[in-house]
Amino acid sequence: MAANRRNGMHPAEPGVMGVVSSARTLPRMSLPTVATVVAAVAALYFGREVFLPIAIALLLTFALAPIVSGLKRVGLPRLPAVIASVLSAFTVLALFSFIVATQVSELAQNIPLYQSNILTKVRSLKETGVGGGIIARLSGVIERIGQELDRQETSPPTAGEPEREPVPVEIIARERPLQVLQNLIGPLISPLASAGLIIVVVIFMLLEREDLRDRFIRLVGYGDLHRTTEALQEAGKRVGRYLLMQLVVNIVYAVPIAFGLWVLGIPNALLWGLLALALRFVPYIGPIIGALLPLFLALAVAPGWSLVLWTAGLFVAMEMITGNVVEPWLYGSRTGLSPLAIIVAAIFWTWLWGPLGLVLSTPLTVCLVVLGRHVPQFEFLDVLFGNEPVLEPHARLYQRLLAGDPEEATDHAEEILEERYLFEFYDKVAIPALLLGEQDRVRGVMGDEQRRQVAASAQTLVANLDDSAREEAEEDDDPEPATADEDKQAQGVSEDDIELPDGTDISVLCAGGRGELDDAAAAMLAQVLEVQGATVSKASFADMEPASIRRLELDAVDTVVVGFLNRDSVKHARFLVRRLKRVKRALRVGIVFWSEDGDDKNAAVELANDINADFVAYGMVEAVLGALSSDPPVALKIAAKRRMRRRLRPAKKAPLAAAK
C-alpha cells in the first residue's frame, strides 16, 4: 500500500499547479467582422501575383537568417554573408530542379518499355474470377460510352441526299524560327521572372532585416514594444526552426527511400528520392503522392507482384520510423498547430494560391498563430489553430459533467493521473469543477434536474477511477529507506513537503453537507482516504438531516467529515457538529469548506473553535490530514444561552424555598 503521498511535486515533474496552469485563461475577445475577413481573403486571392512571391521570400528569409547570422559570427561581412547564403540556397534549388527534369525525361523515354508488363498484369487480373468480372464490365461500359459519343458527333445524312466520301486533309505547319523560339521560351519567362524577383526580395530582406523589424514595430506595436518584440522573435524562431527541422527530417526520410528503391531495382531511384524529399513538405498528402509514383513504376517494371509489395513496405516502414522517432526527436509538435488546423490550413491555402499555397500552408499558418498569440485583435486565430488547450482542466471536466458524459471525463482524468496522484487530481481539477457547478446553482442558471445530472456524472467518474485508486494503493513504498533522502533530492522534493499519513485501523465516514454536489465531493474524499488505507463509509446529505442523524451507524466510526461546496453554510455546519457529537461524544467531527485557492490556517483554526469542530479544512490535503489525525476529539461545548439558563434557574427557585 502506498501510504505516503506527498503534497507537492510529482517525481521528476513540475508542481501540481502545472496541471491547471497548462491551459491559458482566455480573456474575452472580439471577433473580426465578416466583412473584414472577406476583404482580407479577397485581397490575398486577387493579389496572389504580388503576395505569393512576397510570402515565399519572407519564409526563405526566416530560413536563411540563422545561416547569415552564423556567417557573421565567423567574421564575414553582412553583404557577402547574405549573397553567399542566397546564392547557395538557390543553387541547391536549381540543381534539384535540373536533376528532377533530367530524371523525368529519361523516365518518359522508357515508359513504352514497361507497356508489356502492365498488359501482362491486366491479363492476369482479367483471368481471375472476381477481378475479371469487374474489368470486363468496366471495359464494356467504356466502349459503349465511346460508341454513343461517336454517334452524337456523326450527324445522320438527310433523306434523299447521297452520302459523301470524306476528303482527307493534311495540315502543314509552317512556323518561323522566331515563333518556334518564342513557343519554347515563353512558358519559362514567368517562372524565371518570379524566381529572380524572389531572389532580389530575399537579398534585400536579409540586408535590411533590422530596419524592417523596426519599421514593423513602429507601424503596429510601438505602444507595446515588449509584446511586439516577443511576437517577432517567436515567429522567426518557430518558422525558421520548422523549415530547418523539416528539411532535415525530409532528408533523413528521402535518403533511405532512394537507396532502398535502388536496391530493389526501381528505375530512376534518385528521382523518387528527390520527389519524396520535396513532397514531404506538403502535410499528409505529400508522402502519399511520393509513394504512389514509385508503386506504379514497380507495377510496370516487373511481371510479378513481389516488387510492388517490397516497395510499399519500404515506404510504410520509413513513414513509421520518421513519424514516430525522427520527428518527435528533432522538433516534435513545436509548430504550435493542431492536426486539424494543419489539414484545414492546407485546404484553404491550396484554394487560395494553388500548389505553392499547399507547400506554404504550414509555415504561413504558424505565423498567423503567433500573431494571434500576441495581438489581442487576432486571438481567435490562436484559439482556432493553436495546439494549446483553450479550456483549463477543471473547466473542461465541468463541461463534460454538464453534458452528462462521464466517459470522456474519465479519459481526461486518466490522462492527468498518468503524471499525478489521485488526491492531486481531485484537489486541483475535480473539486474546482464541482465548485463551478455550485456557482451556477447559486446564480440560478442550473436547474434541479441538471444539478442531479452533474452530480450523477461526477459519482460515475469516481466509480470509474476505482481501478486507478486500487493500483495507486497497491504501490509499494521505497524498499530501501536508507536512500529515501537521496531519492527526494533527485526528484526535487524538499524536506518541508507534507506527507499524507497512513490510515490503517482508522474508520472515517464521509458525507455531503447540503446537496448532491456535496455528496460527489465527499465520494472523492472517501476514495482518497481508501488509497491511504482507511476504512471508509459514505453518507448522503439526506442522511445528515435532523431526523436521520440518529440512525447513522457511528459505533465503529472514529471520524466524520462533512463537506460543503457553499462557503455560506457555517450555521448549518455548526448544527451538524453539535448533532453528531451528541450522538457520540467520542466522535471526531471535521468540516470541509471546499475552496480552489485555500485559506489561511489561522482562520481555519478560529472557525473550528467557533463551530466546535475538531478541524476545518479547505482542500483535499488538509481534509485527509484532519480525517486521519490521531488527536483526541474536542469536547462538546455548551451553548451560551443554555449556560445562561442554568445560571438563572437557581436564582428563581431561591425565594420559593425561603417562603416554605
C-alpha positions as CSV (number, residue, x, y, z in Angstrom):
1,M,0.0,0.0,0.0
2,A,1.3,3.4,-0.9
3,A,0.6,5.2,2.4
4,N,2.7,8.3,1.9
5,R,1.6,10.7,-0.8
6,R,3.5,14.0,-1.0
7,N,1.6,17.2,-1.2
8,G,3.7,18.9,-3.8
9,M,5.7,17.8,-6.8
10,H,5.4,14.5,-8.5
11,P,8.7,12.8,-9.2
12,A,10.6,14.4,-12.0
13,E,7.6,16.6,-12.8
14,P,6.7,20.3,-12.1
15,G,4.3,21.2,-9.4
16,V,0.7,20.1,-9.5
17,M,-0.4,23.5,-10.4
18,G,1.2,22.8,-13.7
19,V,-1.9,20.6,-14.5
20,V,-4.2,23.6,-14.2
21,S,-1.9,26.4,-15.4
22,S,-1.0,24.5,-18.6
23,A,-4.2,25.9,-20.1
24,R,-4.4,29.6,-20.8
25,T,-7.0,31.7,-19.3
26,L,-8.6,33.4,-22.3
27,P,-9.8,36.9,-22.0
28,R,-12.9,38.0,-23.7
29,M,-12.0,38.7,-27.3
30,S,-13.8,40.5,-30.1
31,L,-14.1,38.5,-33.3
32,P,-13.5,40.4,-36.6
33,T,-16.5,41.2,-38.7
34,V,-17.4,39.1,-41.7
35,A,-16.7,42.0,-44.0
36,T,-13.1,42.2,-42.7
37,V,-12.4,38.5,-43.2
38,V,-13.9,38.5,-46.7
39,A,-11.9,41.6,-47.6
40,A,-8.7,40.1,-46.4
41,V,-9.3,36.8,-48.2
42,A,-10.3,38.6,-51.4
43,A,-7.2,40.7,-51.3
44,L,-5.0,37.6,-50.9
45,Y,-6.8,35.8,-53.7
46,F,-6.9,38.6,-56.4
47,G,-3.5,39.9,-55.4
48,R,-1.8,36.5,-55.4
49,E,0.6,37.5,-58.1
50,V,2.0,40.0,-55.7
51,F,1.5,38.4,-52.3
52,L,2.7,34.9,-53.3
53,P,6.3,35.9,-54.2
54,I,6.5,38.1,-51.1
55,A,5.3,35.2,-48.9
56,I,7.9,32.8,-50.4
57,A,10.6,35.4,-49.9
58,L,9.5,36.0,-46.3
59,L,9.7,32.3,-45.5
60,L,13.1,32.0,-47.2
61,T,14.3,35.0,-45.2
62,F,13.2,33.2,-41.9
63,A,15.1,30.1,-43.1
64,L,18.3,31.8,-44.2
65,A,18.5,34.3,-41.3
66,P,20.3,31.8,-38.9
67,I,22.8,31.0,-41.7
68,V,23.6,34.6,-42.2
69,S,24.0,35.2,-38.5
70,G,26.3,32.2,-38.3
71,L,28.5,33.6,-41.1
72,K,28.6,37.0,-39.5
73,R,29.8,35.5,-36.2
74,V,32.6,33.8,-38.1
75,G,33.7,37.2,-39.3
76,L,32.2,37.5,-42.8
77,P,30.7,41.0,-43.5
78,R,26.9,41.2,-43.9
79,L,26.7,41.7,-47.7
80,P,29.0,38.8,-48.6
81,A,27.2,36.6,-46.0
82,V,23.8,37.4,-47.4
83,I,24.9,36.9,-51.0
84,A,26.6,33.6,-50.2
85,S,23.6,32.3,-48.3
86,V,21.1,33.3,-51.0
87,L,23.2,32.0,-53.9
88,S,23.9,28.7,-52.1
89,A,20.3,28.2,-51.4
90,F,19.1,28.9,-54.9
91,T,21.9,26.9,-56.4
92,V,20.8,23.9,-54.5
93,L,17.2,24.5,-55.7
94,A,18.3,24.9,-59.3
95,L,20.4,21.7,-59.1
96,F,17.5,20.0,-57.6
97,S,15.2,21.1,-60.4
98,F,17.7,20.1,-63.1
99,I,18.1,16.6,-61.7
100,V,14.4,16.2,-61.4
101,A,13.9,17.4,-65.0
102,T,16.6,15.1,-66.3
103,Q,15.2,12.1,-64.5
104,V,11.7,12.8,-65.7
105,S,12.9,13.0,-69.3
106,E,14.7,9.7,-69.0
107,L,11.6,8.1,-67.5
108,A,9.4,9.4,-70.3
109,Q,11.6,7.7,-72.9
110,N,11.5,4.3,-71.0
111,I,7.7,4.2,-70.5
112,P,7.0,2.2,-73.7
113,L,9.3,-0.5,-72.5
114,Y,7.1,-1.1,-69.5
115,Q,3.9,-1.5,-71.5
116,S,4.2,-5.3,-71.9
117,N,4.5,-5.8,-68.1
118,I,1.4,-3.7,-67.5
119,L,-0.6,-5.6,-70.1
120,T,0.6,-8.9,-68.5
121,K,-0.8,-7.8,-65.1
122,V,-4.0,-6.7,-66.7
123,R,-4.5,-10.0,-68.4
124,S,-3.7,-11.9,-65.1
125,L,-6.4,-9.8,-63.4
126,K,-8.7,-10.4,-66.2
127,E,-8.3,-14.2,-65.9
128,T,-9.2,-14.2,-62.2
129,G,-12.8,-14.7,-61.3
130,V,-13.6,-11.6,-59.3
131,G,-11.3,-9.2,-61.0
132,G,-12.1,-10.5,-64.4
133,G,-15.8,-9.6,-64.0
134,I,-15.1,-6.1,-62.8
135,I,-12.6,-5.4,-65.6
136,A,-14.9,-6.8,-68.2
137,R,-17.8,-4.7,-67.0
138,L,-15.7,-1.5,-66.9
139,S,-14.3,-2.2,-70.4
140,G,-17.8,-2.7,-71.8
141,V,-19.1,0.5,-70.2
142,I,-16.2,2.5,-71.6
143,E,-16.7,1.0,-75.1
144,R,-20.5,1.8,-75.0
145,I,-19.9,5.3,-73.9
146,G,-17.4,5.8,-76.7
147,Q,-19.8,4.5,-79.3
148,E,-22.5,6.8,-78.1
149,L,-20.3,9.8,-78.3
150,D,-19.3,8.8,-81.9
151,R,-22.9,8.6,-82.9
152,Q,-23.7,12.0,-81.5
153,E,-20.7,13.6,-83.2
154,T,-21.6,12.0,-86.6
155,S,-24.9,13.5,-87.8
156,P,-27.1,11.3,-89.9
157,P,-27.4,12.2,-93.7
158,T,-30.5,14.0,-94.9
159,A,-33.2,11.8,-96.6
160,G,-32.6,11.6,-100.3
161,E,-29.1,13.1,-100.1
162,P,-26.3,10.7,-101.0
163,E,-23.5,10.2,-98.5
164,R,-20.3,12.0,-99.4
165,E,-17.0,10.4,-99.1
166,P,-14.7,12.2,-96.6
167,V,-12.0,14.2,-98.1
168,P,-8.6,13.7,-96.4
169,V,-7.0,17.0,-95.3
170,E,-3.3,17.4,-94.4
171,I,-2.3,20.3,-92.4
172,I,1.3,21.5,-92.8
173,A,2.5,23.9,-90.1
174,R,5.0,26.5,-91.3
175,E,6.3,28.2,-88.3
176,R,9.1,30.8,-88.4
177,P,12.2,30.2,-86.3
178,L,11.4,33.2,-84.1
179,Q,8.0,31.8,-83.4
180,V,9.4,28.4,-82.5
181,L,11.8,30.1,-80.1
182,Q,9.0,32.1,-78.6
183,N,7.0,29.0,-78.0
184,L,9.9,27.3,-76.3
185,I,11.0,30.3,-74.1
186,G,7.5,31.8,-73.4
187,P,6.4,29.4,-70.8
188,L,9.7,29.7,-69.0
189,I,9.7,33.5,-68.8
190,S,7.1,33.8,-66.0
191,P,8.7,31.2,-63.6
192,L,12.2,32.7,-64.2
193,A,10.9,36.2,-63.6
194,S,9.2,35.1,-60.4
195,A,12.4,33.3,-59.2
196,G,14.5,36.4,-60.0
197,L,12.1,38.6,-58.1
198,I,12.1,36.3,-55.1
199,I,15.9,36.2,-55.1
200,V,16.1,40.0,-55.1
201,V,13.4,40.4,-52.3
202,V,15.2,37.8,-50.1
203,I,18.5,39.6,-50.5
204,F,17.0,43.0,-49.5
205,M,15.1,41.5,-46.7
206,L,18.2,39.9,-45.2
207,L,20.2,43.1,-45.7
208,E,17.5,45.3,-44.2
209,R,16.3,42.9,-41.6
210,E,16.8,45.1,-38.6
211,D,15.4,48.2,-40.4
212,L,12.3,46.2,-41.5
213,R,11.8,45.0,-37.9
214,D,12.0,48.5,-36.5
215,R,9.5,49.8,-39.1
216,F,7.1,47.0,-38.4
217,I,7.3,47.7,-34.7
218,R,6.8,51.4,-35.3
219,L,3.8,50.6,-37.5
220,V,1.8,48.1,-35.4
221,G,3.4,47.8,-32.0
222,Y,5.1,51.0,-30.9
223,G,2.7,51.2,-27.9
224,D,3.7,47.8,-26.6
225,L,7.4,47.1,-27.5
226,H,7.6,44.1,-25.3
227,R,4.7,42.2,-26.9
228,T,5.7,43.1,-30.4
229,T,9.3,42.1,-29.9
230,E,8.3,38.8,-28.4
231,A,5.9,38.1,-31.3
232,L,8.6,38.8,-33.9
233,Q,11.2,36.7,-32.1
234,E,8.7,33.8,-31.7
235,A,7.6,33.9,-35.3
236,G,11.2,34.0,-36.6
237,K,12.4,31.2,-34.3
238,R,9.3,29.0,-34.8
239,V,9.1,29.3,-38.6
240,G,12.9,29.1,-39.1
241,R,13.1,26.0,-36.8
242,Y,10.2,24.4,-38.5
243,L,11.7,24.8,-42.0
244,L,15.1,23.7,-41.0
245,M,14.0,20.7,-39.0
246,Q,11.5,19.7,-41.7
247,L,14.3,19.8,-44.2
248,V,16.5,17.6,-42.0
249,V,13.6,15.2,-41.5
250,N,12.8,15.0,-45.2
251,I,16.5,14.3,-46.0
252,V,16.6,11.6,-43.4
253,Y,13.4,10.2,-44.9
254,A,14.4,10.6,-48.6
255,V,17.9,9.1,-48.5
256,P,16.9,5.6,-47.3
257,I,13.9,5.8,-49.8
258,A,16.3,6.4,-52.7
259,F,18.8,3.8,-51.6
260,G,16.1,1.2,-51.0
261,L,14.4,1.8,-54.3
262,W,17.9,1.5,-56.0
263,V,18.5,-1.8,-54.2
264,L,15.0,-3.1,-55.2
265,G,15.8,-2.2,-58.8
266,I,13.2,0.6,-59.3
267,P,14.4,2.8,-62.3
268,N,15.2,6.4,-61.6
269,A,15.6,5.9,-57.8
270,L,17.2,9.3,-57.4
271,L,14.2,11.0,-58.9
272,W,11.8,9.3,-56.4
273,G,14.1,10.1,-53.5
274,L,14.2,13.8,-54.5
275,L,10.4,13.9,-55.0
276,A,9.9,12.2,-51.6
277,L,12.1,15.0,-50.1
278,A,10.1,17.8,-51.8
279,L,6.6,16.3,-51.4
280,R,7.0,15.7,-47.7
281,F,6.9,19.5,-47.2
282,V,3.2,19.1,-48.1
283,P,1.4,17.9,-45.0
284,Y,-0.3,14.5,-45.1
285,I,-0.9,14.4,-48.9
286,G,2.7,14.8,-50.0
287,P,4.1,11.4,-48.7
288,I,1.2,9.6,-50.3
289,I,1.8,11.2,-53.7
290,G,5.5,10.5,-53.3
291,A,4.8,6.8,-52.7
292,L,2.2,6.3,-55.5
293,L,4.5,7.1,-58.4
294,P,7.2,4.5,-57.4
295,L,4.5,2.0,-56.7
296,F,3.1,2.4,-60.2
297,L,6.6,2.1,-61.7
298,A,7.2,-1.1,-59.6
299,L,3.9,-2.4,-61.1
300,A,5.3,-1.7,-64.6
301,V,8.9,-2.9,-64.5
302,A,8.4,-6.4,-63.1
303,P,5.9,-9.1,-64.2
304,G,5.2,-10.3,-60.7
305,W,3.7,-8.6,-57.6
306,S,6.6,-9.1,-55.2
307,L,8.3,-5.8,-56.2
308,V,5.2,-3.8,-55.5
309,L,4.9,-5.3,-52.1
310,W,8.5,-4.6,-51.2
311,T,8.2,-1.0,-52.4
312,A,5.0,-0.5,-50.4
313,G,6.7,-2.0,-47.3
314,L,9.7,0.3,-47.7
315,F,7.5,3.4,-47.7
316,V,5.4,2.3,-44.8
317,A,8.4,1.4,-42.7
318,M,10.2,4.7,-43.4
319,E,7.0,6.7,-42.7
320,M,6.5,5.0,-39.4
321,I,10.1,5.5,-38.3
322,T,10.2,9.1,-39.4
323,G,6.8,10.0,-37.9
324,N,7.3,8.1,-34.6
325,V,11.0,8.5,-34.0
326,V,12.8,11.2,-36.1
327,E,10.1,13.9,-35.9
328,P,9.5,13.8,-32.2
329,W,13.2,13.7,-31.5
330,L,14.0,16.7,-33.7
331,Y,11.1,19.1,-33.2
332,G,8.0,17.2,-32.1
333,S,5.0,19.4,-32.1
334,R,6.8,22.7,-31.8
335,T,4.9,24.2,-34.7
336,G,2.1,25.0,-32.3
337,L,-0.6,23.8,-34.6
338,S,-3.3,21.2,-34.0
339,P,-3.5,18.4,-36.5
340,L,-7.0,19.5,-37.7
341,A,-5.6,23.0,-38.1
342,I,-2.9,21.7,-40.4
343,I,-5.4,20.0,-42.7
344,V,-7.8,23.0,-42.8
345,A,-4.9,25.3,-43.5
346,A,-3.7,23.1,-46.3
347,I,-7.2,23.1,-47.9
348,F,-7.5,26.9,-47.5
349,W,-4.1,27.9,-48.8
350,T,-4.4,25.4,-51.7
351,W,-7.7,27.0,-52.7
352,L,-6.2,30.5,-52.3
353,W,-2.8,30.1,-54.0
354,G,-2.7,26.7,-55.7
355,P,0.0,24.1,-55.3
356,L,2.5,26.6,-53.9
357,G,-0.1,27.5,-51.3
358,L,-0.2,23.9,-50.2
359,V,3.5,23.8,-49.7
360,L,3.5,27.1,-47.8
361,S,0.3,26.3,-45.7
362,T,2.0,25.1,-42.5
363,P,4.6,27.9,-42.1
364,L,2.1,30.6,-43.1
365,T,-0.4,29.3,-40.5
366,V,2.3,29.2,-37.9
367,C,2.9,32.9,-38.5
368,L,-0.9,33.6,-38.1
369,V,-1.0,31.6,-34.8
370,V,2.0,33.6,-33.4
371,L,0.2,36.8,-34.5
372,G,-3.0,35.6,-32.7
373,R,-1.0,34.7,-29.6
374,H,0.4,38.2,-29.1
375,V,-2.1,40.6,-30.7
376,P,-5.5,40.6,-28.9
377,Q,-7.4,41.5,-32.1
378,F,-6.3,38.3,-33.8
379,E,-6.5,36.0,-30.7
380,F,-9.2,34.0,-32.5
381,L,-6.5,32.6,-34.8
382,D,-4.6,31.1,-31.9
383,V,-7.9,29.6,-30.5
384,L,-8.9,28.1,-33.8
385,F,-5.5,26.8,-35.0
386,G,-3.2,26.5,-31.9
387,N,-2.5,23.3,-30.2
388,E,-2.7,24.6,-26.6
389,P,-5.8,23.8,-24.6
390,V,-8.2,26.7,-24.6
391,L,-10.1,25.4,-21.5
392,E,-8.5,24.9,-18.1
393,P,-8.6,21.2,-17.0
394,H,-11.3,21.9,-14.3
395,A,-13.4,23.9,-16.8
396,R,-13.1,21.1,-19.4
397,L,-14.1,18.5,-16.8
398,Y,-17.1,20.5,-15.7
399,Q,-18.2,20.9,-19.3
400,R,-18.2,17.1,-19.7
401,L,-20.1,16.7,-16.5
402,L,-22.7,19.2,-17.7
403,A,-23.0,17.3,-20.9
404,G,-23.6,14.1,-19.0
405,D,-20.5,12.4,-20.5
406,P,-18.6,10.8,-17.6
407,E,-16.7,8.5,-20.0
408,E,-14.8,11.4,-21.7
409,A,-14.4,12.9,-18.2
410,T,-12.8,9.6,-17.2
411,D,-10.5,9.7,-20.2
412,H,-9.5,13.2,-19.3
413,A,-8.8,12.2,-15.7
414,E,-6.8,9.2,-16.6
415,E,-4.5,11.3,-18.8
416,I,-3.8,13.5,-15.8
417,L,-3.3,10.5,-13.5
418,E,-0.5,9.2,-15.7
419,E,1.6,12.0,-14.1
420,R,-0.3,12.9,-10.9
421,Y,-1.6,11.3,-7.8
422,L,-5.3,10.8,-7.3
423,F,-5.5,13.4,-4.5
424,E,-3.8,16.0,-6.7
425,F,-6.4,15.4,-9.5
426,Y,-9.3,15.7,-7.1
427,D,-7.8,18.8,-5.3
428,K,-6.8,20.8,-8.4
429,V,-9.2,19.6,-11.1
430,A,-12.3,17.7,-9.9
431,I,-13.2,19.8,-6.8
432,P,-12.8,23.1,-8.7
433,A,-15.1,21.6,-11.4
434,L,-17.7,21.0,-8.7
435,L,-17.2,24.5,-7.4
436,L,-18.1,25.8,-10.9
437,G,-21.3,23.8,-10.6
438,E,-22.1,25.2,-7.2
439,Q,-21.6,28.7,-8.5
440,D,-24.0,28.1,-11.4
441,R,-26.5,26.7,-8.8
442,V,-26.2,29.8,-6.7
443,R,-26.6,32.1,-9.7
444,G,-29.8,30.2,-10.6
445,V,-28.6,29.0,-14.1
446,M,-28.6,25.4,-13.1
447,G,-31.9,23.6,-12.5
448,D,-32.6,20.7,-10.1
449,E,-32.5,18.1,-12.9
450,Q,-29.2,19.4,-14.3
451,R,-27.7,19.6,-10.9
452,R,-28.6,15.9,-10.3
453,Q,-27.2,15.0,-13.7
454,V,-23.8,16.7,-12.9
455,A,-23.7,15.0,-9.5
456,A,-24.5,11.6,-11.0
457,S,-21.8,12.1,-13.7
458,A,-19.3,13.0,-11.0
459,Q,-20.2,9.9,-9.0
460,T,-19.8,7.8,-12.1
461,L,-16.4,9.4,-12.6
462,V,-15.3,8.4,-9.1
463,A,-16.5,4.9,-9.7
464,N,-14.6,4.7,-13.0
465,L,-11.4,5.7,-11.2
466,D,-11.7,2.8,-8.7
467,D,-9.1,0.8,-10.7
468,S,-6.7,3.7,-10.7
469,A,-7.2,4.2,-7.0
470,R,-6.6,0.5,-6.4
471,E,-3.4,0.5,-8.4
472,E,-2.2,3.5,-6.5
473,A,-3.0,1.9,-3.2
474,E,-1.1,-1.3,-4.1
475,E,2.1,0.6,-5.0
476,D,4.9,-0.3,-2.6
477,D,6.8,2.3,-0.7
478,D,10.5,2.6,-1.3
479,P,12.0,-0.7,-0.2
480,E,15.3,0.9,0.8
481,P,14.6,3.6,3.5
482,A,18.3,4.4,3.6
483,T,18.1,6.0,0.2
484,A,14.9,8.0,0.8
485,D,16.8,11.2,1.3
486,E,18.7,10.7,-1.9
487,D,15.5,10.0,-3.8
488,K,14.0,13.2,-2.5
489,Q,16.9,15.2,-3.7
490,A,17.0,13.5,-7.1
491,Q,13.2,14.1,-7.5
492,G,13.3,17.7,-6.4
493,V,11.1,17.1,-3.3
494,S,12.0,19.2,-0.3
495,E,12.0,18.2,3.3
496,D,9.1,20.5,4.1
497,D,6.7,18.7,1.9
498,I,3.7,17.3,3.8
499,E,3.2,13.5,3.7
500,L,-0.3,12.1,3.9
501,P,-0.5,9.7,6.9
502,D,-1.3,6.0,6.9
503,G,-4.9,5.4,7.5
504,T,-4.7,1.8,8.6
505,D,-7.0,1.0,11.6
506,I,-8.9,4.3,11.2
507,S,-12.6,4.4,10.3
508,V,-14.0,7.5,8.6
509,L,-17.4,8.5,7.5
510,C,-17.6,11.0,4.6
511,A,-20.8,12.8,4.0
512,G,-22.2,15.6,1.8
513,G,-23.4,18.8,3.5
514,R,-26.4,20.2,1.7
515,G,-26.8,18.8,-1.8
516,E,-25.9,16.2,-4.4
517,L,-22.8,18.1,-5.5
518,D,-21.6,17.9,-1.9
519,D,-22.1,14.1,-2.0
520,A,-19.9,13.9,-5.1
521,A,-17.1,15.8,-3.3
522,A,-17.5,13.5,-0.3
523,A,-17.1,10.5,-2.6
524,M,-13.9,11.9,-3.9
525,L,-12.5,12.4,-0.4
526,A,-13.6,8.9,0.5
527,Q,-11.7,7.4,-2.4
528,V,-8.5,9.2,-1.4
529,L,-8.8,8.0,2.2
530,E,-9.2,4.5,0.9
531,V,-6.0,4.9,-1.0
532,Q,-4.3,5.8,2.3
533,G,-5.6,2.6,3.8
534,A,-8.5,3.9,6.0
535,T,-11.8,2.1,6.4
536,V,-14.3,4.4,4.7
537,S,-18.1,4.6,4.6
538,K,-20.2,7.2,2.9
539,A,-23.4,9.1,3.7
540,S,-25.5,11.4,1.6
541,F,-26.7,14.9,2.5
542,A,-30.1,13.4,3.3
543,D,-28.6,11.3,6.0
544,M,-27.4,14.5,7.7
545,E,-31.0,15.7,8.2
546,P,-32.0,16.0,11.9
547,A,-34.4,13.1,11.7
548,S,-31.8,10.8,10.1
549,I,-28.6,11.6,12.0
550,R,-29.5,9.3,14.9
551,R,-30.0,6.4,12.5
552,L,-26.4,6.6,11.4
553,E,-24.2,3.7,12.5
554,L,-21.4,5.5,14.2
555,D,-20.3,2.9,16.7
556,A,-17.2,1.8,14.7
557,V,-16.5,5.3,13.2
558,D,-13.6,7.3,14.5
559,T,-14.1,10.5,12.4
560,V,-17.0,12.1,10.5
561,V,-16.0,14.5,7.7
562,V,-18.8,16.7,6.2
563,G,-18.1,18.7,3.1
564,F,-19.7,21.9,1.8
565,L,-19.1,23.5,-1.6
566,N,-21.0,26.6,-0.5
567,R,-18.9,28.7,1.9
568,D,-22.1,30.3,3.4
569,S,-23.0,27.1,5.2
570,V,-21.3,27.9,8.5
571,K,-24.5,27.8,10.6
572,H,-25.5,24.5,9.1
573,A,-22.1,23.1,9.8
574,R,-22.3,24.2,13.4
575,F,-25.6,22.5,13.7
576,L,-24.3,19.2,12.2
577,V,-21.3,19.2,14.5
578,R,-23.5,19.5,17.6
579,R,-25.9,16.8,16.4
580,L,-23.1,14.4,15.7
581,K,-21.3,14.9,18.9
582,R,-24.5,14.4,20.9
583,V,-25.0,11.1,19.2
584,K,-21.4,10.0,20.0
585,R,-19.3,12.2,22.4
586,A,-16.0,10.4,21.5
587,L,-16.5,11.2,17.8
588,R,-14.2,13.4,15.9
589,V,-16.1,15.7,13.5
590,G,-14.4,17.7,10.8
591,I,-15.9,20.2,8.3
592,V,-14.5,20.9,4.8
593,F,-15.4,24.1,3.1
594,W,-14.1,23.2,-0.4
595,S,-12.1,26.0,-1.9
596,E,-10.0,26.2,-5.1
597,D,-7.4,28.5,-3.6
598,G,-7.4,27.5,0.1
599,D,-7.5,29.9,3.1
600,D,-5.3,30.9,6.0
601,K,-4.7,28.2,8.5
602,N,-5.3,30.6,11.4
603,A,-8.7,31.4,10.0
604,A,-9.4,27.6,9.8
605,V,-8.5,27.2,13.5
606,E,-10.7,30.1,14.6
607,L,-13.6,28.7,12.6
608,A,-13.1,25.3,14.1
609,N,-13.3,26.7,17.6
610,D,-16.4,28.7,16.6
611,I,-18.4,25.8,15.4
612,N,-16.9,23.3,17.9
613,A,-15.4,21.1,15.2
614,D,-12.2,19.1,15.6
615,F,-10.8,20.6,12.4
616,V,-11.8,22.8,9.5
617,A,-10.2,22.2,6.1
618,Y,-10.4,24.0,2.7
619,G,-8.7,21.5,0.5
620,M,-8.1,17.8,-0.1
621,V,-4.8,17.6,1.7
622,E,-6.0,19.3,4.8
623,A,-9.1,17.2,4.8
624,V,-7.1,14.0,4.7
625,L,-4.7,15.1,7.4
626,G,-7.6,16.0,9.6
627,A,-9.5,12.8,9.0
628,L,-6.5,10.6,9.7
629,S,-5.2,12.5,12.7
630,S,-4.8,10.8,16.0
631,D,-5.7,13.8,18.1
632,P,-8.4,13.3,20.7
633,P,-11.9,14.6,20.0
634,V,-12.9,18.1,21.1
635,A,-15.5,18.1,23.8
636,L,-18.9,19.4,23.0
637,K,-19.3,23.0,24.3
638,I,-22.5,24.1,25.9
639,A,-24.2,27.0,24.0
640,A,-24.1,30.4,25.7
641,K,-27.9,30.5,26.0
642,R,-28.0,27.2,27.8
643,R,-25.3,28.3,30.2
644,M,-27.3,31.4,31.0
645,R,-30.5,29.4,31.6
646,R,-28.6,27.1,34.1
647,R,-27.3,30.2,35.9
648,L,-30.8,31.7,36.1
649,R,-32.8,28.7,37.3
650,P,-31.4,28.5,40.9
651,A,-32.0,32.3,41.3
652,K,-35.7,31.8,40.5
653,K,-36.2,28.9,43.0
654,A,-34.4,30.5,46.0
655,P,-37.3,32.8,47.1
656,L,-39.8,29.9,47.0
657,A,-37.6,27.8,49.2
658,A,-37.4,30.7,51.8
659,A,-41.1,31.1,51.8
660,K,-41.6,27.5,52.7
